[in-house]
Each structure stands twice: as structure tokens, then as C-alpha cells.
Amino acid sequence: MTVTLADVAARARVSPATVSRVLNGNYPVAASTRERVLRAVDDLDYVLNGPASSLAAATSDLVGILVNDIADPFFGIMAGAAQTAIGEGASGRAGGEKLAVVCNTGGSPERELTYLTLLQRQRAAAVVLTGGALEDPDHITAMTAKLGKLADAGTTIVLCGRPPVSGGAVTATLAFDNRGGGRRLAEHLIGLGHRRIGYVAGPGERTTTRHRLEGHRAALDAARAADAAGGSTGAGSVPEDQERLTVHGLYDRRSGYDATLELLRRDPDLTAIVAANDTVALGACAAVRDLGLRIPEDVSVAGFDDLPFSVDAVPALTTVRLPLYEAGVRAGRLAMGKEAPPPGGIATVGAELMARASTAPPRRG
């Protein structure tokens, strides 16, 4: 059932005229009354209707791009590329320009839902959600409902770097092959002869973290089985207790530094460290050096994403390349209807191993 202005007024215990004044901002209203009205709007998920001629799921010139952290190059590259694609081809006042707004959630599920609500009220033409999703049942339920309401109002929804969601509200999903990338990176280290490999993971509740770690452990499990079949056990085989060799933290440099110190405290014989992303890997490299160890002679270090600074690190960082710019451009074009959705609405974006100087065969252990 559609929520009306009168419903909001009844919930807030004010007149419909007061609700209108609060929402339109054209008349002074007491702060306590304003807060009560806005709370009722949120509780009822009320969307302000425009003029009668603009009803029937009409949309505005606004496009929202949701990111976890705009200061993180991972998100900045995708958001910038999407914004460029959204504006391409538009010229002049009648050129169909869209106002692309980047919404920085800070990784907060509450902010994510709030931004989607605000974009719904503005009848956004499209929404692009970037990066991994939160694996919380309550949040997933709330997100599914919110995306459904946006889609019903005519908003195009594109996921970029997120796994698919159920419900049919999403127009297109560009899902990164995080599992495949994680597995190829671990296989690279195993192929060099590493068996004692520490892993600096991201936040445990994020899909990106889980998928990359699953790929990593799948490669280790296969190597352990192969070692056992070949009669290799003990110190020369992959350790079974991978939880002990995994430390979770944030996707930042400090987390990489602290987690690497902890991993090498737990097992001084580690010959390689895999980091959740390239920024975390920089922290891991600093920790290794501060312990008086050399990269890669004593400990190999690898990252993920292939951010622009990775090739200029010393030594150059082995990592997994995700085509962030290309994915962002494609997401922007899909949001604007400039490109047809992939078959089934879902496309997997491949991950490519970039083997560089920060990894080499182990020389100890």
C-alpha cells in the first residue's frame, strides 16, 4: 500500500500541512516537530511525490554512486570511471546530462541504507553500488527491500564488484572473480615452493574478504592433498591449521603492519605473506622490514587489486589485477542504458595474476 502524506502526519501527530512544510523546507518549523516528522518519514519509508505530471515512476537527473571509502583507490578508481561514463555523450542543456553524486558510506550498513533512502526520495535515475557487500542477514533483508522499492520507482540498479543479490531488482551485476584471483595467487606462491604462508584478511563480515580467502585456502587444500599423495608430510607440507595463520583486520596499511607482526610471532618460519589488498600489503612489507627481514629473500609478500602504486613499490608488488577502471566505465554505461545488460544480468569480471619482484622461491624454512 502506498504511504500518503496523511499517514506521515498521523504517525508524527501533526497536520499534513506541517509535514509538507518540513519536507519542502519553505516554512520555519520547531526542531522537535521537524525531528518527529522526519522520524515518521523514515519509519514509513515515505517518498515525496512530485507534480502530478511527473508521477508514474518518473525519475530525476540524479545518479548515486555508493562507495565504502572514496579515499581508497579501489573505490575512487571505480567511482571516477563510472562518473565519466555517466556523463559521456551529453552536451548542452538538452544533452541529457546526469548529476552523478558519490555517496561515501564509510563501510557503515546504516549509512548505506540511508543513502539509498535519500536517493529513493530524489527519484534517482540510477544507483551504482561498488565493492563487497555486508554478510548480515538483517542487512541483506533490508537491502533487498530497499533495492526493490528503488526498482519499482524506475531506478536502474547496477552492482560493480559485488556478488549478485536475489529479488530481481538489479539491472546488471559485475562480479569480481575474487575466489579465482585468490586461488591463482596462492598457486603462484605454492609453485615457487612456499608451504608456510600467512594470510592478512579483511573484515570477516564482507563478501570480498570471504571470497578471496576461500580461493586462497582452496589452493592450499589442493597442495596439501598433492603433498600427501606424494608422500610429503610434516615441516615440508602445507599446515592444516589455516585459522592460526590468518589474521583479520581492516583494509588499511596499519592493519597489514600489525597483522604481519602477529603472524610472524605465531610462526617465525613463515616464508610468505598474502595481504587482503595492496594497501594492506604495504603495511605487511613495512612490518617485514622492521623485523630486519628482506623481501623477497626472507619473506615473500603479495597483495590484491593491482592499485596504481603497486608496480612502483620496492620491490614491485606481486598482486592480482582487477580491471577497476574498465569495470567502473561499464557500470556507468549500464546505469545509463548505453550498454545492454549481460546475459542473465550477471557478468564475471576476471582477475589476472601480476607476478613481480616481491615474491620468489623461499630461502629458509
Secondary structure as the mmCIF struct_conf table of DSSP 4:
data_model
#
loop_
_struct_conf.conf_type_id
_struct_conf.id
_struct_conf.beg_label_comp_id
_struct_conf.beg_label_asym_id
_struct_conf.beg_label_seq_id
_struct_conf.end_label_comp_id
_struct_conf.end_label_asym_id
_struct_conf.end_label_seq_id
HELX_RH_AL_P HELX_RH_AL_P1 LEU A 5 ALA A 12
TURN_TY1_P TURN_TY1_P1 ARG A 13 ARG A 13
BEND BEND1 VAL A 14 VAL A 14
HELX_RH_AL_P HELX_RH_AL_P2 PRO A 16 ASN A 24
TURN_TY1_P TURN_TY1_P2 GLY A 25 GLY A 25
BEND BEND2 TYR A 27 TYR A 27
HELX_RH_AL_P HELX_RH_AL_P3 ALA A 31 LEU A 44
TURN_TY1_P TURN_TY1_P3 ASP A 45 ASP A 45
HELX_RH_3T_P HELX_RH_3T_P1 ALA A 52 SER A 54
TURN_TY1_P TURN_TY1_P4 LEU A 55 ALA A 57
BEND BEND3 ASP A 61 ASP A 61
STRN STRN1 LEU A 62 VAL A 67
BEND BEND4 ASN A 68 ASN A 68
TURN_TY1_P TURN_TY1_P5 ILE A 70 ALA A 71
BEND BEND5 ASP A 72 ASP A 72
HELX_RH_AL_P HELX_RH_AL_P4 PRO A 73 GLY A 87
TURN_TY1_P TURN_TY1_P6 GLU A 88 GLY A 89
BEND BEND6 GLY A 92 GLY A 92
TURN_TY1_P TURN_TY1_P7 ARG A 93 ALA A 94
BEND BEND7 GLY A 95 GLY A 95
STRN STRN2 LEU A 99 ASN A 104
TURN_TY1_P TURN_TY1_P8 GLY A 106 GLY A 107
HELX_RH_AL_P HELX_RH_AL_P5 PRO A 109 ARG A 121
TURN_TY1_P TURN_TY1_P9 GLN A 122 ARG A 123
BEND BEND8 ALA A 125 ALA A 125
STRN STRN3 ALA A 126 THR A 130
BEND BEND9 GLY A 131 GLY A 131
HELX_LH_PP_P HELX_LH_PP_P1 GLY A 132 ALA A 133
STRN STRN4 LEU A 134 LEU A 134
HELX_RH_AL_P HELX_RH_AL_P6 PRO A 137 ASP A 152
TURN_TY1_P TURN_TY1_P10 ALA A 153 GLY A 154
STRN STRN5 THR A 156 CYS A 160
BEND BEND10 GLY A 161 ARG A 162
BEND BEND11 SER A 166 GLY A 168
BEND BEND12 THR A 171 THR A 171
STRN STRN6 ALA A 172 PHE A 176
HELX_RH_AL_P HELX_RH_AL_P7 ASN A 178 LEU A 192
TURN_TY1_P TURN_TY1_P11 GLY A 193 GLY A 193
STRN STRN7 ILE A 197 ALA A 201
TURN_TY1_P TURN_TY1_P12 GLY A 204 GLU A 205
STRN STRN8 ARG A 206 ARG A 206
HELX_RH_AL_P HELX_RH_AL_P8 THR A 207 ALA A 229
TURN_TY1_P TURN_TY1_P13 GLY A 230 GLY A 231
HELX_RH_3T_P HELX_RH_3T_P2 GLY A 234 GLY A 236
BEND BEND13 SER A 237 SER A 237
BEND BEND14 GLU A 240 GLU A 240
TURN_TY1_P TURN_TY1_P14 GLN A 242 LEU A 245
STRN STRN9 THR A 246 HIS A 248
BEND BEND15 TYR A 251 ASP A 252
HELX_RH_AL_P HELX_RH_AL_P9 ARG A 253 ARG A 266
TURN_TY1_P TURN_TY1_P15 PRO A 268 ASP A 269
STRN STRN10 ALA A 272 ALA A 275
BEND BEND16 ALA A 276 ASN A 277
HELX_RH_AL_P HELX_RH_AL_P10 ASP A 278 ASP A 290
TURN_TY1_P TURN_TY1_P16 LEU A 291 GLY A 292
TURN_TY1_P TURN_TY1_P17 ILE A 295 ASP A 298
STRN STRN11 SER A 300 ALA A 302
BEND BEND17 PHE A 304 PHE A 304
STRN STRN12 ASP A 305 ASP A 305
TURN_TY1_P TURN_TY1_P18 PRO A 308 PHE A 309
HELX_RH_3T_P HELX_RH_3T_P3 SER A 310 ASP A 312
BEND BEND18 ALA A 313 PRO A 315
HELX_LH_PP_P HELX_LH_PP_P2 ALA A 316 LEU A 317
STRN STRN13 THR A 318 THR A 318
STRN STRN14 THR A 319 ARG A 321
HELX_RH_AL_P HELX_RH_AL_P11 LEU A 324 ALA A 335
TURN_TY1_P TURN_TY1_P19 MET A 336 GLY A 337
BEND BEND19 LYS A 338 GLU A 339
HELX_LH_PP_P HELX_LH_PP_P3 ALA A 340 PRO A 342
HELX_RH_3T_P HELX_RH_3T_P4 PRO A 343 GLY A 345
STRN STRN15 ILE A 346 VAL A 349
HELX_LH_PP_P HELX_LH_PP_P4 GLY A 350 GLY A 350
STRN STRN16 GLU A 352 MET A 354
TURN_TY1_P TURN_TY1_P20 ALA A 357 SER A 358
#
